[in-house]
Amino acid sequence: MRRVTVLAASLLLALTACGTSEPTEPQANESAAAQPVSVTDARNKKVDLPKPATKVVGLEWGVIENLITLGVQPVGVADVKGYTTWVTAAKLDAGVKDVGTRGEASVDAIVALNPDLIITTTDEAANTITQLEKAAPVLVVRGADAKNAIPQMKKNLELVGAAIGKSKEATEANAAFDQAVADGKKKIADAGKAGEGFTMADGYKEGSTISIRMFTSGSLLGAVAGELGLKNNWTGAGDPDYGLAQTDIEGLTKLGDGSFLYIASTADGGDVFGGDLSKNAIWKNLPFVKAGSVHRLSDGIWMFGGPKSTEQFIDATVQAVTS
């Protein structure tokens, strides 16, 4: 699978003397911030920290988005340029350091940042994780689970929140996501669109070959669209983690009516549906193309992110389907 290539704003609680030399009583939140943290990650490995992590390096964009969502800017991330292009729901501070690419991070660059936690996913190679653990504790979350896409997304946010002392914020963010789903579902129902078909895709060109990824009902976005009350017209199976299936232009001929939703990036890879395929005879005769039901969703909606990116997808999908 193509890896389109995901901060910890340390919250330093400074004691103030208040103009007196009298000892200052520690505040309740200061005491909580100093408490040891113990979490069990996706490897079923216990990760112990002397206190909630504040200097965090994120190596996948989903976990980086989660950190920022919870109010912590990472000190280092993998592929800053790619993250900025593909993830707009949670923005990086200008000073965040780039530590290499996703799947090939620079251990030296990470060590130089002296992090107190590194967060990555089960997509990371085991030998790389072993190397990283020589630099700092490593928390591994599962990238995705096609049998449990939405609960896995929430679980990842909660795990990151526990490691950085932001469990309350994680609960609130997941509740906001649930509300966004409920609101979107109502808008689609009110528009008389409940039960209508859709497909979600992205595509890319390598040489002269165009590959198309279909988001099955097991993908995160496919699962969310299903919760909105839409019916996925792509019924084939996807991979066990991300729920993605591969096809080509001929493979789209099995699709019927309904909205064809897709995400592209002008800055990275371009728009194969609006560009390369727009003059293709097969594409032009697909029922959803002839019906004018092809919708390019906004650039920068990360397809494998956390609640914030997924809320962007909800807004864009509701707008497309009800317009």
ZALODREN-678789 format. One record per residue (C-alpha): residue number from 1; y, x, z. Coordinates in nm, 3 decimals, always signed. Each point is the difference from the previous one (the first is absolute). Layout:
NODE,NUM,Y,X,Z
...
This chain:
NODE,1,+0.000,+0.000,+0.000
NODE,2,+0.339,+0.124,-0.088
NODE,3,+0.185,+0.107,+0.306
NODE,4,+0.350,-0.107,-0.073
NODE,5,+0.146,+0.184,+0.223
NODE,6,+0.197,-0.153,+0.667
NODE,7,+0.532,+0.211,+0.859
NODE,8,+0.062,+0.063,+0.287
NODE,9,+0.340,-0.041,+0.121
NODE,10,-0.055,+0.132,+0.331
NODE,11,+0.149,-0.223,+0.259
NODE,12,+0.124,+0.250,+0.253
NODE,13,+0.089,-0.164,+0.325
NODE,14,+0.266,+0.219,+0.149
NODE,15,+0.069,-0.010,+0.369
NODE,16,+0.363,-0.008,+0.082
NODE,17,+0.146,+0.123,+0.320
NODE,18,+0.266,-0.273,+0.003
NODE,19,+0.251,+0.248,+0.133
NODE,20,-0.185,+0.072,+0.318
NODE,21,-0.239,+0.262,+0.124
NODE,22,-0.219,-0.262,+0.166
NODE,23,-0.358,-0.014,-0.133
NODE,24,-0.038,-0.275,-0.258
NODE,25,-0.281,-0.251,+0.035
NODE,26,-0.225,-0.001,-0.308
NODE,27,+0.037,-0.313,-0.212
NODE,28,-0.300,-0.225,-0.063
NODE,29,-0.008,+0.076,-0.372
NODE,30,+0.016,+0.373,+0.071
NODE,31,-0.306,-0.030,+0.219
NODE,32,-0.185,-0.191,-0.272
NODE,33,+0.099,+0.257,-0.261
NODE,34,-0.156,+0.274,+0.210
NODE,35,-0.334,-0.170,+0.044
NODE,36,-0.308,+0.152,-0.166
NODE,37,-0.133,-0.181,-0.305
NODE,38,-0.366,-0.036,-0.098
NODE,39,-0.099,-0.176,-0.322
NODE,40,-0.322,-0.020,-0.201
NODE,41,+0.051,+0.050,-0.371
NODE,42,-0.189,-0.108,-0.313
NODE,43,-0.249,+0.285,+0.046
NODE,44,-0.082,-0.149,+0.339
NODE,45,+0.155,+0.316,+0.143
NODE,46,+0.206,-0.009,+0.316
NODE,47,+0.347,+0.150,-0.047
NODE,48,+0.169,+0.096,+0.328
NODE,49,+0.370,+0.075,+0.020
NODE,50,+0.196,+0.106,+0.309
NODE,51,+0.266,-0.257,-0.093
NODE,52,+0.083,-0.225,-0.298
NODE,53,+0.050,+0.213,-0.308
NODE,54,+0.358,+0.057,-0.117
NODE,55,-0.036,+0.283,-0.254
NODE,56,-0.236,-0.154,-0.251
NODE,57,-0.114,+0.111,-0.344
NODE,58,-0.131,-0.273,-0.232
NODE,59,-0.223,+0.082,-0.293
NODE,60,-0.047,-0.343,-0.154
NODE,61,+0.276,-0.240,-0.095
NODE,62,-0.142,-0.300,+0.182
NODE,63,+0.007,+0.178,+0.337
NODE,64,+0.347,+0.142,-0.074
NODE,65,+0.126,-0.351,-0.072
NODE,66,-0.157,-0.113,+0.327
NODE,67,+0.173,+0.276,+0.198
NODE,68,+0.340,-0.092,-0.141
NODE,69,-0.065,-0.370,+0.049
NODE,70,-0.057,+0.073,+0.369
NODE,71,+0.321,+0.200,+0.027
NODE,72,-0.127,+0.355,-0.022
NODE,73,+0.100,+0.235,-0.282
NODE,74,-0.267,+0.260,-0.077
NODE,75,+0.091,+0.366,+0.004
NODE,76,-0.208,+0.061,-0.310
NODE,77,-0.168,-0.204,-0.273
NODE,78,-0.213,+0.060,-0.304
NODE,79,+0.184,-0.035,-0.331
NODE,80,+0.351,-0.107,+0.101
NODE,81,+0.101,-0.070,-0.360
NODE,82,-0.301,-0.220,-0.063
NODE,83,+0.048,-0.192,+0.324
NODE,84,+0.366,-0.062,-0.080
NODE,85,-0.095,-0.127,-0.344
NODE,86,-0.287,-0.227,+0.097
NODE,87,+0.087,-0.116,+0.353
NODE,88,+0.335,-0.169,+0.054
NODE,89,-0.088,-0.221,+0.297
NODE,90,+0.047,+0.283,+0.254
NODE,91,+0.238,+0.278,-0.099
NODE,92,-0.029,+0.365,+0.093
NODE,93,+0.284,+0.190,+0.162
NODE,94,+0.147,+0.272,-0.219
NODE,95,-0.115,+0.280,+0.229
NODE,96,-0.372,-0.077,-0.007
NODE,97,-0.197,+0.299,-0.125
NODE,98,-0.243,-0.009,-0.289
NODE,99,-0.340,+0.143,+0.095
NODE,100,-0.172,-0.006,-0.336
NODE,101,-0.184,-0.265,-0.192
NODE,102,-0.218,-0.285,+0.113
NODE,103,-0.351,+0.133,+0.022
NODE,104,+0.123,+0.360,-0.017
NODE,105,+0.243,+0.054,+0.282
NODE,106,+0.125,+0.346,+0.096
NODE,107,-0.145,+0.092,+0.339
NODE,108,+0.258,+0.280,+0.030
NODE,109,+0.287,-0.244,-0.059
NODE,110,-0.143,-0.237,+0.261
NODE,111,-0.048,+0.277,+0.258
NODE,112,+0.362,+0.108,-0.053
NODE,113,+0.114,-0.345,+0.115
NODE,114,-0.194,+0.033,+0.328
NODE,115,-0.098,-0.369,+0.005
NODE,116,-0.158,-0.168,+0.299
NODE,117,-0.204,-0.229,-0.228
NODE,118,-0.117,-0.011,-0.361
NODE,119,-0.100,-0.337,-0.144
NODE,120,-0.212,-0.038,-0.310
NODE,121,-0.266,-0.231,-0.138
NODE,122,-0.371,+0.002,-0.068
NODE,123,+0.089,+0.100,-0.357
NODE,124,+0.076,+0.351,+0.128
NODE,125,-0.274,+0.258,-0.051
NODE,126,-0.193,+0.081,+0.317
NODE,127,+0.054,+0.374,-0.035
NODE,128,+0.374,-0.054,-0.032
NODE,129,+0.003,-0.207,+0.318
NODE,130,-0.188,+0.280,+0.176
NODE,131,+0.267,+0.245,-0.111
NODE,132,+0.279,-0.231,+0.110
NODE,133,-0.152,-0.043,+0.345
NODE,134,+0.062,+0.370,+0.061
NODE,135,+0.372,-0.076,-0.028
NODE,136,+0.026,-0.327,+0.194
NODE,137,-0.197,-0.311,+0.099
NODE,138,-0.091,-0.209,-0.305
NODE,139,-0.015,-0.379,+0.000
NODE,140,-0.203,-0.145,-0.289
NODE,141,+0.040,-0.363,-0.103
NODE,142,-0.211,-0.173,-0.260
NODE,143,+0.187,-0.017,-0.329
NODE,144,-0.115,-0.353,-0.077
NODE,145,-0.298,-0.234,+0.032
NODE,146,-0.073,-0.236,-0.287
NODE,147,-0.203,-0.223,+0.231
NODE,148,+0.283,-0.031,+0.249
NODE,149,+0.320,+0.095,-0.177
NODE,150,+0.267,-0.173,+0.207
NODE,151,-0.158,+0.062,+0.345
NODE,152,-0.044,+0.367,-0.096
NODE,153,+0.367,+0.027,-0.094
NODE,154,+0.097,-0.146,+0.339
NODE,155,-0.247,+0.220,+0.187
NODE,156,+0.144,+0.312,-0.161
NODE,157,+0.351,-0.095,+0.112
NODE,158,-0.125,-0.069,+0.354
NODE,159,-0.182,+0.335,+0.015
NODE,160,+0.306,+0.192,-0.114
NODE,161,+0.210,-0.202,+0.247
NODE,162,-0.229,+0.088,+0.290
NODE,163,+0.020,+0.372,-0.081
NODE,164,+0.379,+0.004,-0.004
NODE,165,+0.058,-0.239,+0.291
NODE,166,+0.107,-0.290,-0.222
NODE,167,-0.272,-0.257,+0.058
NODE,168,+0.248,-0.277,+0.072
NODE,169,+0.185,+0.070,-0.324
NODE,170,-0.328,-0.003,-0.192
NODE,171,-0.089,-0.341,+0.138
NODE,172,+0.342,-0.129,-0.100
NODE,173,-0.027,+0.141,-0.353
NODE,174,-0.340,-0.159,-0.053
NODE,175,+0.133,-0.333,+0.127
NODE,176,+0.292,+0.024,-0.244
NODE,177,-0.248,+0.059,-0.279
NODE,178,-0.199,-0.311,+0.099
NODE,179,+0.321,-0.202,-0.008
NODE,180,+0.085,+0.135,-0.346
NODE,181,-0.341,-0.112,-0.125
NODE,182,+0.047,-0.347,+0.148
NODE,183,+0.350,-0.032,-0.148
NODE,184,-0.119,+0.117,-0.342
NODE,185,-0.294,-0.236,+0.003
NODE,186,+0.229,-0.293,+0.075
NODE,187,+0.238,+0.090,-0.283
NODE,188,-0.288,+0.018,-0.248
NODE,189,-0.140,-0.331,+0.123
NODE,190,+0.343,-0.165,-0.011
NODE,191,+0.034,+0.116,-0.361
NODE,192,-0.331,-0.163,-0.088
NODE,193,-0.158,+0.337,-0.079
NODE,194,-0.275,+0.011,+0.265
NODE,195,-0.338,+0.078,-0.157
NODE,196,+0.149,+0.146,-0.317
NODE,197,-0.162,+0.306,-0.154
NODE,198,+0.140,+0.350,+0.010
NODE,199,-0.103,+0.355,-0.068
NODE,200,+0.156,+0.313,+0.149
NODE,201,-0.015,+0.333,-0.182
NODE,202,+0.154,+0.335,-0.059
NODE,203,-0.058,+0.230,-0.292
NODE,204,+0.052,+0.352,-0.120
NODE,205,-0.033,+0.210,-0.311
NODE,206,-0.185,+0.328,-0.028
NODE,207,+0.034,+0.143,-0.347
NODE,208,-0.046,-0.297,-0.228
NODE,209,-0.227,-0.186,+0.241
NODE,210,+0.136,-0.284,+0.208
NODE,211,-0.189,-0.083,+0.319
NODE,212,+0.057,-0.317,+0.195
NODE,213,-0.077,-0.053,+0.369
NODE,214,-0.078,-0.352,+0.107
NODE,215,+0.061,-0.105,+0.359
NODE,216,-0.303,-0.203,+0.106
NODE,217,-0.005,-0.247,+0.286
NODE,218,-0.108,+0.290,+0.222
NODE,219,+0.312,+0.203,-0.072
NODE,220,+0.290,-0.030,+0.242
NODE,221,+0.229,-0.168,-0.250
NODE,222,-0.280,-0.218,-0.133
NODE,223,-0.083,-0.114,+0.351
NODE,224,+0.365,-0.076,+0.078
NODE,225,+0.044,-0.200,-0.319
NODE,226,-0.308,-0.197,+0.098
NODE,227,+0.159,-0.073,+0.339
NODE,228,+0.306,-0.127,-0.187
NODE,229,-0.223,-0.264,-0.159
NODE,230,-0.052,+0.160,-0.342
NODE,231,-0.333,+0.046,-0.178
NODE,232,-0.096,+0.343,-0.131
NODE,233,-0.112,-0.031,-0.364
NODE,234,-0.158,+0.344,+0.010
NODE,235,-0.340,-0.067,+0.153
NODE,236,-0.164,+0.340,-0.053
NODE,237,-0.083,+0.232,+0.286
NODE,238,+0.217,+0.288,+0.107
NODE,239,-0.057,+0.320,+0.194
NODE,240,-0.107,-0.037,+0.365
NODE,241,+0.324,+0.133,+0.147
NODE,242,+0.298,-0.102,-0.211
NODE,243,-0.161,-0.288,-0.192
NODE,244,+0.116,+0.133,-0.336
NODE,245,-0.178,-0.047,-0.333
NODE,246,+0.056,+0.186,-0.324
NODE,247,+0.032,-0.166,-0.339
NODE,248,+0.167,+0.038,-0.337
NODE,249,+0.188,-0.231,-0.233
NODE,250,-0.322,-0.162,-0.122
NODE,251,-0.096,-0.068,+0.360
NODE,252,+0.305,-0.221,+0.041
NODE,253,-0.128,-0.246,-0.260
NODE,254,-0.225,-0.159,+0.263
NODE,255,+0.305,-0.116,+0.192
NODE,256,+0.132,-0.351,-0.045
NODE,257,+0.335,-0.154,+0.075
NODE,258,+0.199,+0.091,+0.305
NODE,259,+0.255,+0.257,+0.105
NODE,260,-0.061,+0.365,-0.090
NODE,261,+0.173,+0.206,+0.267
NODE,262,+0.037,+0.374,-0.025
NODE,263,+0.178,+0.294,+0.155
NODE,264,+0.128,+0.302,-0.189
NODE,265,+0.251,+0.276,+0.057
NODE,266,+0.266,+0.100,-0.246
NODE,267,+0.028,+0.332,+0.181
NODE,268,-0.374,+0.077,+0.005
NODE,269,-0.231,-0.101,-0.283
NODE,270,+0.215,-0.266,-0.161
NODE,271,-0.098,-0.354,-0.091
NODE,272,-0.313,-0.015,-0.216
NODE,273,-0.001,-0.380,-0.003
NODE,274,+0.361,-0.044,-0.106
NODE,275,-0.010,+0.308,-0.222
NODE,276,-0.321,+0.130,-0.150
NODE,277,-0.184,-0.332,-0.004
NODE,278,+0.290,-0.218,-0.109
NODE,279,-0.086,+0.046,-0.366
NODE,280,-0.376,-0.011,+0.046
NODE,281,-0.157,-0.292,-0.185
NODE,282,-0.256,-0.069,+0.272
NODE,283,+0.266,+0.005,+0.272
NODE,284,+0.236,-0.227,-0.193
NODE,285,-0.273,-0.263,-0.035
NODE,286,-0.105,-0.011,+0.362
NODE,287,+0.068,-0.350,+0.136
NODE,288,+0.225,+0.112,+0.284
NODE,289,+0.203,+0.216,-0.238
NODE,290,+0.045,-0.283,-0.248
NODE,291,+0.098,-0.229,+0.287
NODE,292,+0.267,+0.243,+0.120
NODE,293,-0.175,+0.041,+0.335
NODE,294,+0.013,+0.380,+0.023
NODE,295,+0.207,+0.115,+0.297
NODE,296,+0.094,+0.358,+0.081
NODE,297,+0.060,+0.012,+0.374
NODE,298,+0.275,+0.222,+0.135
NODE,299,-0.045,+0.376,-0.011
NODE,300,-0.068,+0.160,+0.334
NODE,301,-0.238,-0.258,+0.146
NODE,302,-0.277,+0.222,+0.136
NODE,303,-0.333,-0.156,-0.080
NODE,304,-0.194,+0.162,+0.283
NODE,305,+0.253,-0.011,+0.279
NODE,306,+0.059,-0.178,+0.327
NODE,307,+0.159,-0.332,+0.091
NODE,308,+0.346,+0.091,-0.131
NODE,309,-0.115,+0.087,-0.351
NODE,310,-0.228,-0.299,-0.003
NODE,311,+0.286,-0.228,+0.099
NODE,312,+0.185,+0.131,-0.305
NODE,313,-0.300,-0.100,-0.208
NODE,314,+0.002,-0.347,+0.153
NODE,315,+0.367,-0.054,-0.086
NODE,316,-0.045,+0.127,-0.356
NODE,317,-0.315,-0.205,-0.060
NODE,318,+0.152,-0.322,+0.130
NODE,319,+0.303,+0.058,-0.220
NODE,320,-0.215,+0.068,-0.307
NODE,321,-0.240,-0.290,+0.046
NODE,322,+0.260,-0.261,+0.085
NODE,323,+0.265,+0.104,-0.254
